[in-house]
């Protein structure tokens, strides 16, 4: 986790015509996507304040009440528990609406819900790091996401590393060790199988621990 590794990644962002760039960071649960995306944005902000933003897909989790009504809260985090069409619409807005602030939802783990309008993407933002599990998924409408991004990077970590991170995360947010382990295996593990199937479609792979390009 060095500045040199981040700089090597930033050098791989496609250089466009001066328009806003959207760079995707994807990978399985626990691979280190959020940490990497936040570090990339911080590095860009250190160079040019106000010119980068982090846009996580997690803000598009369906509300818990909606998941309860649909009977799918027990697999929250699976692709069908997100508002894919809403996420797609926001990507279009972020790309096109550069003369005013575009507000996006965030996700707060301590309440396990999305928070509307917490992320502000201002008109001077040049690079948006879009982060989430399903940026390369084949299911409708997620199969339309890739064309809206200038590049997609796949964050890679071993199954053991991912499981350890996930168990720690779930325990920090109130699950017992057994409950955290079960969720990491049965829910996160099933999602990882689907996500890994799309790995070959990424523009490059990044080590989720060292941030080196693989």
PASEBA-1860 file (N, C-alpha, C; in nm, 3 decimals):
! residues 214
1> XXXXXXXX> 0.084/-0.118/0.000/0.000/0.000/0.000/0.088/0.124/0.000 ~ 0.138/0.160/-0.116/0.230/0.272/-0.126/0.178/0.375/-0.225 ~ 0.230/0.497/-0.211/0.195/0.601/-0.307/0.239/0.563/-0.448 ~ 0.352/0.493/-0.457/0.400/0.450/-0.589/0.301/0.356/-0.656 ~ 0.243/0.265/-0.578/0.143/0.173/-0.633/0.020/0.249/-0.679 ~ -0.023/0.346/-0.600/-0.139/0.428/-0.640/-0.108/0.508/-0.765 ~ 0.011/0.567/-0.771/0.048/0.646/-0.888/0.052/0.561/-1.014 ~ 0.098/0.437/-1.000/0.100/0.347/-1.116/-0.041/0.319/-1.165
9> XXXXXXXX> -0.135/0.307/-1.073/-0.274/0.287/-1.111/-0.332/0.412/-1.175 ~ -0.307/0.527/-1.115/-0.362/0.651/-1.169/-0.310/0.678/-1.309 ~ -0.189/0.633/-1.337/-0.134/0.651/-1.472/-0.208/0.568/-1.575 ~ -0.286/0.469/-1.530/-0.361/0.383/-1.621/-0.503/0.435/-1.647 ~ -0.541/0.545/-1.584/-0.672/0.603/-1.614/-0.669/0.657/-1.756 ~ -0.764/0.617/-1.840/-0.764/0.665/-1.978/-0.767/0.818/-1.985 ~ -0.687/0.871/-2.072/-0.685/1.016/-2.093/-0.785/1.049/-2.203 ~ -0.885/1.125/-2.167/-0.990/1.156/-2.263/-0.972/1.293/-2.325
17> XXXXXXXX> -1.083/1.353/-2.359/-1.083/1.484/-2.424/-1.104/1.597/-2.325 ~ -1.080/1.570/-2.198/-1.103/1.671/-2.096/-1.236/1.658/-2.026 ~ -1.321/1.565/-2.074/-1.450/1.544/-2.011/-1.433/1.458/-1.886 ~ -1.535/1.451/-1.806/-1.531/1.373/-1.681/-1.505/1.225/-1.710 ~ -1.421/1.164/-1.627/-1.388/1.023/-1.644/-1.448/0.942/-1.530 ~ -1.502/0.827/-1.563/-1.559/0.736/-1.464/-1.477/0.607/-1.465 ~ -1.413/0.578/-1.354/-1.327/0.460/-1.342/-1.389/0.365/-1.241 ~ -1.412/0.241/-1.281/-1.475/0.143/-1.193/-1.374/0.060/-1.117
25> XXXXXXXX> -1.405/0.033/-0.990/-1.327/-0.061/-0.908/-1.425/-0.168/-0.860 ~ -1.403/-0.291/-0.903/-1.494/-0.400/-0.868/-1.415/-0.516/-0.808 ~ -1.486/-0.620/-0.769/-1.423/-0.736/-0.707/-1.518/-0.799/-0.608 ~ -1.479/-0.912/-0.554/-1.565/-0.986/-0.462/-1.574/-0.917/-0.326 ~ -1.676/-0.949/-0.246/-1.686/-0.893/-0.111/-1.560/-0.923/-0.030 ~ -1.508/-0.819/0.036/-1.390/-0.836/0.119/-1.258/-0.826/0.045 ~ -1.261/-0.797/-0.086/-1.137/-0.792/-0.164/-1.058/-0.664/-0.140 ~ -1.122/-0.561/-0.084/-1.052/-0.435/-0.059/-1.091/-0.323/-0.152
33> XXXXXXXX> -1.205/-0.335/-0.218/-1.250/-0.234/-0.314/-1.265/-0.095/-0.252 ~ -1.335/-0.090/-0.139/-1.365/0.040/-0.078/-1.237/0.110/-0.035 ~ -1.146/0.035/0.027/-1.019/0.093/0.072/-0.939/0.144/-0.046 ~ -0.933/0.066/-0.153/-0.859/0.107/-0.273/-0.923/0.229/-0.336 ~ -1.054/0.228/-0.353/-1.123/0.341/-0.416/-1.101/0.469/-0.336 ~ -1.113/0.460/-0.204/-1.092/0.578/-0.119/-0.949/0.629/-0.129 ~ -0.852/0.537/-0.136/-0.712/0.577/-0.148/-0.684/0.644/-0.281 ~ -0.743/0.594/-0.388/-0.726/0.656/-0.520/-0.780/0.798/-0.520
41> XXXXXXXX> -0.899/0.815/-0.461/-0.959/0.949/-0.457/-0.874/1.042/-0.370 ~ -0.826/0.994/-0.257/-0.742/1.077/-0.170/-0.614/1.119/-0.242 ~ -0.556/1.028/-0.319/-0.434/1.060/-0.393/-0.463/1.166/-0.501 ~ -0.573/1.152/-0.571/-0.612/1.252/-0.670/-0.641/1.386/-0.605 ~ -0.709/1.384/-0.491/-0.743/1.508/-0.421/-0.617/1.578/-0.369 ~ -0.515/1.502/-0.333/-0.390/1.562/-0.288/-0.323/1.639/-0.403 ~ -0.343/1.591/-0.523/-0.287/1.658/-0.641/-0.369/1.779/-0.681 ~ -0.500/1.764/-0.677/-0.591/1.870/-0.724/-0.719/1.864/-0.643
49> XXXXXXXX> -0.727/1.940/-0.534/-0.846/1.935/-0.447/-0.974/1.968/-0.523 ~ -1.078/1.891/-0.490/-1.209/1.915/-0.550/-1.229/1.856/-0.688 ~ -1.132/1.775/-0.733/-1.139/1.723/-0.870/-1.167/1.574/-0.878 ~ -1.190/1.509/-0.763/-1.217/1.365/-0.763/-1.328/1.333/-0.664 ~ -1.401/1.224/-0.692/-1.510/1.182/-0.604/-1.520/1.030/-0.603 ~ -1.566/0.978/-0.491/-1.585/0.833/-0.472/-1.735/0.805/-0.476 ~ -1.776/0.719/-0.568/-1.918/0.686/-0.584/-1.937/0.536/-0.562 ~ -1.974/0.494/-0.440/-1.998/0.351/-0.415/-2.137/0.307/-0.459
57> XXXXXXXX> -2.142/0.188/-0.516/-2.270/0.129/-0.557/-2.359/0.096/-0.438 ~ -2.300/0.083/-0.319/-2.375/0.038/-0.202/-2.490/0.129/-0.164 ~ -2.486/0.255/-0.207/-2.597/0.345/-0.179/-2.726/0.301/-0.246 ~ -2.716/0.208/-0.339/-2.834/0.160/-0.411/-2.887/0.027/-0.358 ~ -2.846/-0.011/-0.236/-2.914/-0.119/-0.166/-3.062/-0.084/-0.154 ~ -3.149/-0.179/-0.180/-3.290/-0.158/-0.149/-3.307/-0.144/0.002 ~ -3.405/-0.064/0.044/-3.430/-0.044/0.186/-3.465/-0.177/0.253 ~ -3.431/-0.188/0.380/-3.460/-0.312/0.453/-3.609/-0.346/0.450
65> XXXXXXXX> -3.694/-0.243/0.460/-3.838/-0.269/0.455/-3.878/-0.329/0.321 ~ -3.815/-0.282/0.214/-3.843/-0.337/0.081/-3.792/-0.480/0.070 ~ -3.674/-0.505/0.122/-3.619/-0.641/0.121/-3.707/-0.736/0.201 ~ -3.760/-0.688/0.314/-3.852/-0.770/0.393/-3.978/-0.803/0.313 ~ -4.031/-0.700/0.245/-4.154/-0.720/0.167/-4.132/-0.819/0.052 ~ -4.011/-0.817/-0.003/-3.978/-0.908/-0.114/-3.932/-1.045/-0.064 ~ -3.908/-1.056/0.065/-3.863/-1.183/0.121/-3.719/-1.218/0.090 ~ -3.634/-1.117/0.070/-3.495/-1.145/0.031/-3.393/-1.077/0.122
73> XXXXXXXX> -3.435/-1.034/0.239/-3.340/-0.967/0.328/-3.231/-1.062/0.377 ~ -3.261/-1.191/0.377/-3.162/-1.288/0.425/-3.047/-1.308/0.327 ~ -3.053/-1.245/0.211/-2.940/-1.248/0.119/-2.903/-1.107/0.072 ~ -2.919/-1.010/0.163/-2.882/-0.872/0.132/-2.737/-0.865/0.085 ~ -2.717/-0.798/-0.026/-2.586/-0.793/-0.090/-2.582/-0.869/-0.221 ~ -2.679/-0.959/-0.241/-2.693/-1.027/-0.370/-2.738/-0.926/-0.475 ~ -2.716/-0.958/-0.599/-2.740/-0.861/-0.706/-2.884/-0.813/-0.711 ~ -2.979/-0.900/-0.676/-3.121/-0.862/-0.683/-3.163/-0.774/-0.566
81> XXXXXXXX> -3.074/-0.748/-0.471/-3.109/-0.663/-0.357/-3.065/-0.519/-0.379 ~ -3.025/-0.486/-0.501/-2.986/-0.350/-0.537/-3.081/-0.293/-0.643 ~ -3.089/-0.162/-0.647/-3.165/-0.092/-0.751/-3.073/-0.066/-0.869 ~ -3.061/-0.165/-0.956/-2.970/-0.154/-1.069/-3.006/-0.044/-1.166 ~ -3.135/-0.029/-1.194/-3.177/0.076/-1.287/-3.149/0.215/-1.231 ~ -3.168/0.230/-1.101/-3.138/0.358/-1.038/-2.990/0.390/-1.045 ~ -2.907/0.289/-1.024/-2.762/0.308/-1.032/-2.722/0.347/-1.173 ~ -2.780/0.281/-1.272/-2.750/0.312/-1.412/-2.788/0.456/-1.445
89> XXXXXXXX> -2.905/0.498/-1.398/-2.951/0.634/-1.424/-2.856/0.736/-1.361 ~ -2.807/0.706/-1.242/-2.714/0.799/-1.178/-2.583/0.809/-1.256 ~ -2.532/0.698/-1.306/-2.411/0.703/-1.387/-2.429/0.794/-1.507 ~ -2.546/0.787/-1.570/-2.574/0.874/-1.684/-2.575/1.020/-1.642 ~ -2.633/1.048/-1.526/-2.636/1.186/-1.476/-2.495/1.236/-1.444 ~ -2.417/1.152/-1.378/-2.281/1.191/-1.342/-2.199/1.221/-1.467 ~ -2.220/1.144/-1.571/-2.148/1.165/-1.696/-2.192/1.295/-1.765 ~ -2.321/1.319/-1.768/-2.374/1.428/-1.851/-2.389/1.561/-1.779
97> XXXXXXXX> -2.422/1.557/-1.651/-2.457/1.680/-1.579/-2.336/1.735/-1.506 ~ -2.257/1.813/-1.579/-2.131/1.864/-1.523/-2.136/2.013/-1.492 ~ -2.254/2.073/-1.502/-2.265/2.217/-1.475/-2.327/2.245/-1.338 ~ -2.355/2.140/-1.262/-2.412/2.157/-1.128/-2.378/2.034/-1.044 ~ -2.406/2.043/-0.915/-2.379/1.930/-0.825/-2.478/1.817/-0.852 ~ -2.427/1.696/-0.861/-2.511/1.577/-0.867/-2.498/1.506/-0.732 ~ -2.611/1.485/-0.667/-2.611/1.418/-0.536/-2.638/1.269/-0.553 ~ -2.567/1.190/-0.474/-2.579/1.044/-0.481/-2.597/0.987/-0.341
105> XXXXXXXX> -2.660/0.870/-0.331/-2.677/0.808/-0.199/-2.550/0.738/-0.151 ~ -2.534/0.735/-0.021/-2.426/0.657/0.041/-2.488/0.539/0.115 ~ -2.404/0.461/0.180/-2.454/0.350/0.261/-2.386/0.355/0.396 ~ -2.466/0.352/0.503/-2.413/0.355/0.640/-2.427/0.217/0.703 ~ -2.316/0.151/0.727/-2.321/0.014/0.778/-2.377/0.008/0.920 ~ -2.357/0.112/1.000/-2.403/0.104/1.139/-2.555/0.105/1.148 ~ -2.623/0.157/1.045/-2.770/0.149/1.042/-2.817/0.051/0.934 ~ -2.722/0.001/0.853/-2.751/-0.098/0.749/-2.853/-0.048/0.648
113> XXXXXXXX> -2.842/0.082/0.614/-2.934/0.143/0.519/-2.860/0.247/0.433 ~ -2.917/0.274/0.315/-2.867/0.382/0.233/-2.909/0.517/0.289 ~ -2.832/0.620/0.255/-2.862/0.757/0.298/-2.868/0.843/0.172 ~ -2.985/0.896/0.141/-3.004/0.971/0.017/-2.924/1.101/0.017 ~ -2.864/1.133/-0.097/-2.805/1.263/-0.120/-2.685/1.298/-0.036 ~ -2.616/1.200/0.021/-2.503/1.232/0.109/-2.375/1.259/0.031 ~ -2.363/1.207/-0.089/-2.243/1.227/-0.170/-2.270/1.338/-0.271 ~ -2.183/1.438/-0.272/-2.197/1.550/-0.366/-2.086/1.544/-0.469
121> XXXXXXXX> -2.123/1.536/-0.595/-2.026/1.535/-0.705/-2.038/1.670/-0.774 ~ -1.943/1.757/-0.745/-1.949/1.895/-0.792/-1.910/1.910/-0.938 ~ -1.938/2.026/-0.995/-1.911/2.048/-1.138/-1.762/2.045/-1.174 ~ -1.674/2.063/-1.077/-1.531/2.064/-1.107/-1.468/1.925/-1.097 ~ -1.545/1.826/-1.056/-1.492/1.690/-1.044/-1.459/1.635/-1.183 ~ -1.335/1.592/-1.199/-1.291/1.538/-1.328/-1.287/1.385/-1.330 ~ -1.264/1.325/-1.214/-1.254/1.179/-1.206/-1.345/1.126/-1.098 ~ -1.433/1.035/-1.134/-1.522/0.970/-1.038/-1.482/0.823/-1.031
129> XXXXXXXX> -1.446/0.779/-0.910/-1.412/0.638/-0.889/-1.539/0.567/-0.844 ~ -1.593/0.486/-0.933/-1.718/0.414/-0.909/-1.682/0.276/-0.855 ~ -1.738/0.242/-0.740/-1.696/0.119/-0.672/-1.815/0.029/-0.639 ~ -1.801/-0.100/-0.667/-1.909/-0.191/-0.633/-1.887/-0.331/-0.685 ~ -1.968/-0.423/-0.635/-1.953/-0.565/-0.667/-1.987/-0.600/-0.811 ~ -2.087/-0.532/-0.868/-2.150/-0.586/-0.989/-2.129/-0.499/-1.113 ~ -2.017/-0.430/-1.120/-1.991/-0.341/-1.233/-1.969/-0.417/-1.364 ~ -1.936/-0.545/-1.355/-1.913/-0.627/-1.475/-2.014/-0.740/-1.490
137> XXXXXXXX> -2.119/-0.736/-1.411/-2.216/-0.846/-1.412/-2.289/-0.855/-1.545 ~ -2.329/-0.977/-1.581/-2.396/-1.001/-1.709/-2.547/-0.983/-1.702 ~ -2.603/-0.981/-1.581/-2.749/-0.972/-1.566/-2.798/-0.832/-1.601 ~ -2.919/-0.825/-1.656/-2.985/-0.698/-1.684/-3.025/-0.630/-1.553 ~ -3.005/-0.499/-1.535/-2.945/-0.402/-1.626/-2.795/-0.382/-1.606 ~ -2.735/-0.465/-1.520/-2.594/-0.445/-1.486/-2.503/-0.461/-1.607 ~ -2.548/-0.536/-1.706/-2.467/-0.553/-1.827/-2.452/-0.423/-1.905 ~ -2.526/-0.319/-1.866/-2.514/-0.189/-1.932/-2.416/-0.096/-1.860
145> XXXXXXXX> -2.370/-0.136/-1.743/-2.281/-0.050/-1.664/-2.146/-0.033/-1.731 ~ -2.088/-0.142/-1.781/-1.952/-0.138/-1.835/-1.935/-0.032/-1.942 ~ -2.033/-0.016/-2.029/-2.022/0.082/-2.137/-2.027/0.225/-2.086 ~ -2.068/0.244/-1.962/-2.076/0.378/-1.906/-1.949/0.416/-1.828 ~ -1.855/0.324/-1.821/-1.730/0.348/-1.749/-1.613/0.352/-1.847 ~ -1.516/0.437/-1.818/-1.399/0.448/-1.906/-1.301/0.333/-1.884 ~ -1.302/0.276/-1.766/-1.218/0.161/-1.735/-1.278/0.091/-1.614 ~ -1.251/-0.039/-1.601/-1.292/-0.114/-1.482/-1.174/-0.197/-1.435
153> XXXXXXXX> -1.140/-0.181/-1.308/-1.030/-0.256/-1.248/-1.086/-0.356/-1.148 ~ -1.030/-0.476/-1.148/-1.078/-0.584/-1.062/-0.982/-0.600/-0.945 ~ -1.033/-0.582/-0.825/-0.955/-0.593/-0.702/-0.953/-0.740/-0.659 ~ -0.834/-0.794/-0.639/-0.815/-0.937/-0.615/-0.757/-0.961/-0.476 ~ -0.813/-1.057/-0.404/-0.757/-1.104/-0.277/-0.789/-1.252/-0.264 ~ -0.710/-1.323/-0.188/-0.733/-1.466/-0.170/-0.864/-1.489/-0.096 ~ -0.920/-1.607/-0.112/-1.043/-1.642/-0.042/-1.025/-1.632/0.109 ~ -0.909/-1.670/0.157/-0.881/-1.665/0.301/-0.878/-1.521/0.351
161> XXXXXXXX> -0.812/-1.433/0.276/-0.805/-1.292/0.313/-0.944/-1.229/0.312 ~ -1.020/-1.258/0.208/-1.155/-1.201/0.198/-1.243/-1.249/0.313 ~ -1.235/-1.378/0.345/-1.319/-1.431/0.452/-1.283/-1.367/0.586 ~ -1.154/-1.353/0.614/-1.112/-1.293/0.740/-1.163/-1.149/0.751 ~ -1.153/-1.074/0.643/-1.202/-0.936/0.644/-1.352/-0.930/0.664 ~ -1.423/-1.019/0.597/-1.569/-1.018/0.606/-1.618/-1.056/0.746 ~ -1.557/-1.157/0.804/-1.597/-1.196/0.940/-1.573/-1.081/1.037 ~ -1.458/-1.016/1.024/-1.429/-0.901/1.110/-1.531/-0.790/1.088
169> XXXXXXXX> -1.564/-0.761/0.963/-1.661/-0.656/0.932/-1.797/-0.688/0.992 ~ -1.844/-0.808/0.971/-1.977/-0.844/1.021/-1.983/-0.844/1.173 ~ -1.875/-0.884/1.238/-1.872/-0.881/1.384/-1.870/-0.738/1.436 ~ -1.800/-0.649/1.368/-1.798/-0.508/1.409/-1.935/-0.445/1.400 ~ -2.019/-0.501/1.316/-2.154/-0.445/1.299/-2.260/-0.532/1.364 ~ -2.219/-0.609/1.466/-2.317/-0.669/1.555/-2.343/-0.818/1.544 ~ -2.285/-0.886/1.447/-2.309/-1.030/1.437/-2.216/-1.106/1.531 ~ -2.262/-1.220/1.577/-2.175/-1.310/1.653/-2.069/-1.368/1.559
177> XXXXXXXX> -1.967/-1.431/1.616/-1.864/-1.490/1.531/-1.925/-1.597/1.440 ~ -2.012/-1.679/1.494/-2.074/-1.784/1.413/-2.165/-1.724/1.307 ~ -2.240/-1.620/1.346/-2.328/-1.554/1.250/-2.249/-1.487/1.139 ~ -2.138/-1.424/1.177/-2.053/-1.357/1.078/-1.990/-1.457/0.982 ~ -1.946/-1.568/1.037/-1.885/-1.673/0.954/-1.987/-1.733/0.858 ~ -2.108/-1.755/0.907/-2.214/-1.812/0.822/-2.249/-1.716/0.709 ~ -2.261/-1.587/0.741/-2.296/-1.489/0.637/-2.183/-1.479/0.533 ~ -2.060/-1.480/0.579/-1.946/-1.473/0.487/-1.944/-1.592/0.392
185> XXXXXXXX> -1.981/-1.709/0.442/-1.982/-1.830/0.358/-2.104/-1.835/0.268 ~ -2.222/-1.818/0.327/-2.346/-1.848/0.256/-2.395/-1.735/0.167 ~ -2.373/-1.611/0.208/-2.421/-1.497/0.129/-2.305/-1.435/0.050 ~ -2.204/-1.386/0.120/-2.090/-1.325/0.051/-2.021/-1.426/-0.041 ~ -2.010/-1.550/0.003/-1.945/-1.652/-0.078/-2.019/-1.679/-0.208 ~ -2.152/-1.686/-0.200/-2.232/-1.708/-0.321/-2.219/-1.590/-0.416 ~ -2.217/-1.469/-0.362/-2.202/-1.350/-0.446/-2.065/-1.349/-0.513 ~ -1.962/-1.392/-0.439/-1.827/-1.394/-0.494/-1.816/-1.485/-0.616
193> XXXXXXXX> -1.886/-1.597/-0.614/-1.883/-1.689/-0.728/-1.932/-1.617/-0.854 ~ -2.041/-1.543/-0.841/-2.096/-1.470/-0.955/-2.001/-1.360/-1.001 ~ -1.945/-1.287/-0.907/-1.857/-1.174/-0.939/-1.730/-1.222/-1.008 ~ -1.672/-1.331/-0.958/-1.547/-1.382/-1.015/-1.565/-1.429/-1.159 ~ -1.686/-1.466/-1.197/-1.711/-1.510/-1.334/-1.687/-1.398/-1.436 ~ -1.695/-1.273/-1.390/-1.678/-1.159/-1.481/-1.537/-1.102/-1.478 ~ -1.451/-1.163/-1.401/-1.316/-1.108/-1.378/-1.239/-1.085/-1.508 ~ -1.255/-1.173/-1.603/-1.179/-1.164/-1.728/-1.216/-1.041/-1.810
201> XXXXXXXX> -1.328/-0.978/-1.779/-1.372/-0.862/-1.856/-1.315/-0.730/-1.803 ~ -1.240/-0.735/-1.694/-1.179/-0.613/-1.639/-1.062/-0.569/-1.726 ~ -1.032/-0.440/-1.721/-0.918/-0.386/-1.797/-0.785/-0.423/-1.732 ~ -0.784/-0.433/-1.601/-0.665/-0.480/-1.530/-0.705/-0.533/-1.393 ~ -0.614/-0.609/-1.333/-0.636/-0.663/-1.199/-0.538/-0.598/-1.102 ~ -0.588/-0.573/-0.980/-0.510/-0.505/-0.877/-0.508/-0.591/-0.752 ~ -0.392/-0.609/-0.693/-0.382/-0.682/-0.567/-0.451/-0.602/-0.457 ~ -0.545/-0.666/-0.388/-0.623/-0.596/-0.287/-0.550/-0.569/-0.157
209> XXXXXX> -0.427/-0.617/-0.145/-0.346/-0.592/-0.026/-0.236/-0.491/-0.056 ~ -0.159/-0.515/-0.163/-0.045/-0.428/-0.195/-0.081/-0.317/-0.293 ~ -0.194/-0.332/-0.363/-0.240/-0.240/-0.467/-0.152/-0.244/-0.592 ~ -0.070/-0.345/-0.604/0.011/-0.360/-0.724/-0.076/-0.407/-0.840 ~ -0.043/-0.363/-0.960/-0.108/-0.413/-1.081/-0.057/-0.554/-1.107 ~ -0.149/-0.647/-1.128/-0.113/-0.787/-1.149/-0.096/-0.819/-1.298
END
